[in-house]
Amino acid sequence: MYVLNAASLAKPHAIEQLSAELISYNVDVAVISETHLKKKMHTDSAVQITEYNMFRRDRQGRKGGGVAIYVHSSHTASAWQATPKLETKFEMLWLQVNISVHNTYFIGALYHPPTPIYQ
């Protein structure tokens, strides 16, 4: 497991650097906070890393924030919203990752901003 506050995957060479780290450390799952990605500006293919499946939850209506989880393609993963009513308030993403037949993990990524819109 690899956890990183990226302070923006949108900055120059950030994806290349993250890719090099994931591959060199042989990371199975990476949880990234503060991705600063927006669907309108950053396509999934622009932030994709070879041999990894990427799941993301971008911040809505404000700049910055966002979370992503990269899972090595040798494992299966599926994402879901555990709390759809709260989706606009929280930058949260949940995954179910099957590492092997007998090892299933539930992984969550949550970004709590310095000035949240919730109490």
N, C-alpha and C positions, 0 to 999 in steps of 0.2 A: 504494500500500500504506500502510495506517494501522495503527500498533501502539499499544496503550494498556493500561496496567495500571489497570483501572477502580476497584479497591478497593471493589467491589460495584455491580453493576447493579441490585441489589434496593433500594438506598436511594432515597428520594423524588426524583423528577424526573431520575434518572440516564439512563433510556431516552430521555426527551425531549431531554436535553442531547446524548447520543450521536447521536441522530437528526439534530439540527440541525448537528452537526459533519460527519457523513458526507455530508449533502446539500449543505451550503455549500462543502465542499472537493471535492465531486464524487468521492468515494472509490469505487474499484472493489472493493477487498477490505480488510476491517478485521479484525485479529487482536486479540482482547481476552483479557487474563489477569485472574485474581482476580474472576471474575464473581459469586461467592457465591450462585449459583443452585442450587436443589434442585427436582427433578421434582415432589415432593409439594406444594411451596409456590408454584412459579413455572411456569406453563404457557408453552408456546412462544408462544402468542398474546399473553401479557402482556409479553413482551420482544421481540416482532416489530417491525421498523422497515419502514415503507412503502417499496416498491421494492427491498427487500433480502431475500435468503434467508439464514436463520440456521441455523447448525449449532453444537451445543454438546456439551460433555463436562463434566458436573458431577462434583464431588468426591463420592466414596462414603464414607459412614461417619464423616465428620468435618465440622465447619463450615468455612466459607470456601472458598478455592481455586476451581478450575474455569476452563475456557477456552471461548471461543466465537469463531466466525468468521462475519462477515457478508459476503456476496457480492452485488454489485449484480445485480438480476434480469435485466439485459441479457446476463449471462454464465451459462453452465451450469456447475454444480458437483455433484460427488458425493463423499460421505464414506465412509471405510472405516477399519476398525481394522487397522493394519499389524501389530500384535502382540497378538492377542486373549488370549493367556495372561497377558500383563502388564497387562491392562486395569485391574485393581483397584489396581495399584501406581502407575501413572503417569497424570497428568492430561494426556493427549496426544490430539490430534485431527488427522487428516490429511484433506486435500481435494485433489481434482483439479479444477482450474478451467480451463475453456476460454474464453479471452478472445476468440479469433477462430479461424477454421478452422486457422490455422498456428501459433497460440500457446496451448500448453497448459502450465499451471504446476502444480506440486505444492507445496502450502502446508501447513506444520505449525504447530500451536500447542501449546506445552508450558509448563506451570507447574511450577516447582521450588520447593516451599515451604521456608520457613526451617527447619522441623523435619520433614524427609521421613520416610516410613515404609520407605524403602529405603536401602541402603548405597551 
